[in-house]
Amino acid sequence: MPKRLDLNLLQALEALLAERNVTRAAVRLHTTQPALSAQLARLRRMFDDPLFIPSSRGMTPTPRALEIEERLSDLMNGLRTVVSPSRFDPATSSETISFAATDATQFLLAPLVRQLHAMAPNLRVAARPVQRLSKPEIDKLLATGQLDMVIGTPAVLPDDLRARVVNTEGYRCVMRKEHPFRKAVMTVDDFCGFEHLFVSPFGGDFRGDVDTALESMDKSRRVIVSVPSVLVATRILETSNFVGVFSESLARREAHILRSYPLPLDIGKLQLVLAWHERTHVNPAHQWFRERIVDAMKLVADGSEPKTFEDGDAGTIG
């Protein structure tokens, strides 16, 4: 006799597989830990398998659970597509959308928060760092709904995602406005003669593409400070004689406290891509949010600030 399909149990299993932890899965489902533990007991009877084995770092899925995981995500996403509304109204939406990006990109997109709140006052947005996520981790987070979209360079993104280029730009050398360097044009030798600050996305690194390019010219620079945050980097630069390398957009954004020169060597262009999973491609709320990201990045590239939208300007999708 076929077993009865219980969608609530499948939703619980999806959360447990994503979190590998009963407490976190319960929070995700907005339920209690005892209630979820009872559902897990029912799941074990349904599949005639332990599904999860307790470990020091949470729960380890059994081979049967991993087999189910491969199919469950597609099944649940398909069901959500069937029941999801075909129309999205920002003014009334209470969606929660999460994206990952570097510290610098989040800093440049910060004015977008005001715009989003004016257009969709009940929308919640969660930003997280992308630096420490591997390609498999990004792929899994997007596939399981723990993350909705990612902004990053093509090198950090999985190949099978939907993607759209949102910005391509060069770099500039930045320093405090009162820095003693006063030449009209900066040469490579001038650049190498400074003491440098390096923005290391992963933290702790002292070399990057600039150093590789300099080595090809039989030159080098002296990196004194390495920080993971552009906010910290800006603070250090404005209070010292160190110099740094920022993207053109970031240099322009900080022009009120830092002056800049075109980088006197070629390290290529910085290309940023907005990427998302197939599961959210036709979701009206996600389509709307992605367009807001694209619009904001255009303003970043133009050196503008996102405007505050008045009532009636938000638009709908569907």
C-alpha positions in Angstrom: 0.0 0.0 0.0 1.5 3.4 -1.0 2.5 5.7 1.8 0.5 8.9 2.3 2.4 12.0 1.1 2.6 14.6 3.8 3.9 18.0 2.4 4.5 19.4 5.9 6.9 16.5 6.6 8.7 17.0 3.3 9.1 20.7 4.1 10.6 19.7 7.5 13.0 17.3 5.8 14.1 20.0 3.4 14.9 22.3 6.3 16.8 19.6 8.2 18.8 18.7 5.1 19.7 22.4 4.5 20.6 23.2 8.1 21.9 19.8 9.4 20.7 21.0 12.8 17.3 20.7 14.5 17.4 24.0 16.3 18.3 26.0 13.2 15.8 24.1 11.1 13.1 24.9 13.6 13.9 28.6 13.5 13.8 28.4 9.7 10.3 26.8 9.8 9.1 29.1 12.5 8.3 26.1 14.8 9.6 24.7 18.0 12.4 22.2 18.4 10.2 19.5 20.1 7.6 19.8 17.3 10.3 19.4 14.6 11.8 16.5 16.5 8.4 14.8 16.4 8.3 15.4 12.7 11.7 13.9 12.3 10.5 10.8 14.1 7.6 10.5 11.7 10.0 11.0 8.8 12.2 8.1 10.0 9.2 5.9 10.1 8.0 7.1 6.7 11.4 6.3 5.0 12.3 3.4 7.3 15.7 5.0 7.8 17.4 7.0 10.6 18.0 9.8 8.0 20.3 11.7 10.4 23.0 10.6 12.8 24.0 12.9 15.7 27.5 14.3 15.5 29.6 16.9 17.3 28.8 19.5 14.7 25.0 18.8 14.3 23.6 15.9 12.3 25.1 13.9 9.5 22.7 12.7 6.8 22.6 9.0 6.0 23.1 7.8 2.5 19.4 7.5 2.1 18.9 11.1 3.2 21.5 12.3 0.7 19.7 10.3 -2.0 16.4 12.0 -1.1 18.1 15.5 -0.9 19.0 15.3 -4.6 15.3 15.0 -5.6 13.6 16.9 -2.8 14.8 20.4 -3.7 13.4 20.2 -7.3 10.2 18.8 -6.0 9.6 21.5 -3.4 10.6 24.3 -5.7 8.2 23.0 -8.3 5.4 23.0 -5.8 6.3 26.5 -4.7 6.1 27.7 -8.3 2.6 26.2 -8.7 1.2 28.0 -5.6 3.2 31.2 -5.8 1.3 34.3 -6.8 1.6 35.3 -10.5 1.7 39.0 -9.6 4.0 40.9 -7.3 3.1 44.3 -5.7 6.0 45.9 -3.9 3.7 48.1 -1.8 2.1 45.1 -0.1 4.9 42.4 -0.3 6.4 41.0 2.9 9.0 38.9 1.1 12.4 38.3 2.5 15.2 38.3 -0.1 18.8 37.5 0.6 21.9 38.2 -1.5 25.6 37.8 -1.1 28.3 40.3 -2.3 31.7 41.6 -1.3 32.1 44.3 1.3 32.9 46.9 -1.4 29.8 46.1 -3.4 27.5 46.2 -0.4 29.0 49.5 0.5 28.3 50.9 -2.9 24.7 49.5 -2.9 23.9 50.9 0.6 21.8 53.8 -0.7 19.6 51.2 -2.4 18.1 50.3 1.0 16.4 53.7 1.2 15.0 53.2 -2.3 13.8 49.7 -1.5 12.1 50.8 1.7 10.3 53.6 -0.1 9.0 51.2 -2.8 8.4 48.1 -0.7 8.0 49.1 3.0 7.4 45.6 4.3 10.2 43.9 2.2 13.1 42.5 4.2 16.6 42.2 2.7 19.5 40.2 4.1 23.0 40.8 2.9 25.9 38.4 3.6 29.5 38.3 2.6 30.4 36.2 -0.5 34.2 36.1 0.0 34.3 32.9 2.0 31.8 30.9 0.0 33.1 28.3 -2.4 31.4 27.6 -5.7 29.7 24.4 -4.4 28.6 26.3 -1.3 27.1 29.1 -3.4 25.4 26.6 -5.7 23.9 24.7 -2.7 22.7 27.9 -0.9 21.0 29.1 -4.0 19.4 25.7 -4.8 18.0 25.3 -1.3 16.7 28.8 -0.9 19.1 29.9 1.8 20.4 32.5 -0.6 18.5 34.1 -3.5 21.2 35.8 -5.6 24.9 36.6 -5.6 26.9 39.6 -6.9 30.5 38.7 -7.7 33.2 38.3 -10.3 32.7 35.4 -12.8 35.6 33.5 -11.2 33.8 33.0 -7.9 30.4 31.9 -9.4 29.3 28.4 -10.5 28.9 28.0 -14.2 25.3 26.8 -14.3 23.6 29.9 -12.8 21.5 32.4 -14.6 23.7 35.6 -14.8 23.8 39.2 -15.9 26.7 41.5 -16.1 25.9 44.6 -14.0 29.2 46.5 -14.0 32.6 46.6 -15.7 35.2 49.2 -14.7 38.8 49.9 -14.1 40.9 50.8 -11.0 42.4 53.9 -9.4 45.2 54.6 -6.9 43.7 56.4 -3.9 45.2 58.5 -1.1 44.2 61.2 1.4 43.5 64.6 0.1 46.5 66.1 2.0 48.9 63.4 0.8 52.4 64.9 0.0 52.4 63.4 -3.5 51.4 66.3 -5.8 52.4 65.3 -9.3 49.9 65.8 -12.1 50.5 62.3 -13.4 51.4 59.2 -11.5 54.0 56.8 -13.0 54.6 53.2 -12.2 57.8 54.1 -10.3 55.8 56.7 -8.2 53.3 54.0 -7.5 56.0 51.5 -6.4 57.6 54.1 -4.1 54.6 54.4 -1.8 53.8 52.4 1.2 50.6 50.5 0.4 47.4 49.3 2.0 45.9 46.2 0.5 42.2 45.3 0.7 42.2 41.5 1.1 38.6 40.1 0.7 39.6 37.0 2.6 41.7 38.8 5.1 45.4 38.5 5.8 46.7 38.5 2.2 49.4 41.0 1.1 49.4 40.5 -2.6 47.0 40.3 -5.5 46.6 41.1 -9.2 48.6 44.4 -8.9 51.6 42.5 -7.6 51.4 39.9 -10.4 51.3 42.7 -12.9 54.3 44.5 -11.3 56.3 41.3 -11.3 55.8 41.0 -15.0 57.5 44.4 -15.3 60.3 43.4 -12.9 58.9 45.8 -10.3 57.4 45.4 -6.9 55.6 47.4 -4.2 55.7 47.4 -0.4 52.4 46.4 1.2 52.4 47.4 4.9 48.7 46.9 5.9 46.1 44.3 4.9 42.5 44.7 5.8 39.3 42.9 4.7 37.0 45.9 4.7 36.8 49.0 2.5 35.4 51.0 5.4 38.5 50.3 7.5 40.7 50.8 4.4 39.1 54.3 3.8 39.6 55.3 7.5 43.3 54.2 7.4 43.9 56.0 4.1 42.4 59.3 5.2 44.6 59.4 8.3 47.9 58.2 6.9 50.2 58.5 3.9 49.5 55.0 2.7 47.9 54.5 -0.7 45.5 51.9 -1.9 43.8 50.5 -5.1 40.1 51.0 -5.4 37.6 50.3 -8.2 36.7 53.4 -10.1 33.2 53.4 -8.5 34.6 53.2 -5.0 37.2 55.8 -5.6 34.5 58.2 -6.9 32.2 57.4 -4.0 35.0 58.3 -1.5 36.2 61.4 -3.4 35.0 63.7 -0.6 37.9 62.4 1.6 40.3 60.7 -0.9 41.8 61.9 -4.1 42.8 59.4 -6.8 44.9 58.8 -9.9 44.4 56.4 -12.8 46.2 53.2 -11.9 49.6 53.5 -13.8 49.6 49.8 -14.8 47.1 47.4 -16.5 45.5 44.8 -14.3 42.4 44.4 -16.5 38.8 45.3 -15.7 36.7 44.5 -12.7 33.5 42.8 -14.0 30.6 42.2 -11.6 27.9 39.7 -12.4 24.5 39.3 -10.8 23.7 35.5 -10.6 20.7 33.5 -9.5 19.4 29.9 -9.5 16.9 28.6 -12.1 14.4 28.0 -9.2 13.8 31.8 -8.8 14.2 32.8 -12.4 10.4 33.4 -13.0 9.5 34.4 -9.5 8.0 37.9 -9.8 9.4 39.2 -6.5 12.9 38.1 -7.4 12.6 39.5 -10.9 11.6 42.8 -9.4 14.5 42.8 -6.9 17.0 41.8 -9.6 15.9 44.8 -11.7 16.4 47.1 -8.7 20.0 45.8 -8.3 20.6 46.3 -12.0 19.3 49.9 -11.8 21.3 50.7 -8.7 24.5 49.4 -10.3 23.9 51.6 -13.3 23.7 54.6 -10.9 26.9 53.4 -9.2 28.7 53.3 -12.6 27.4 56.8 -13.4 28.4 58.2 -10.0 24.8 58.9 -9.0 22.8 58.1 -5.8 19.6 56.1 -6.1 16.6 58.5 -5.8 13.9 58.1 -3.3 10.8 56.8 -5.1 7.5 58.4 -4.5 4.3 56.5 -4.1 3.2 55.1 -7.4 6.7 54.8 -8.8 7.4 51.3 -7.6 5.7 49.3 -10.3 4.5 45.7 -10.3 5.5 42.5 -12.0 3.0 39.9 -13.1 
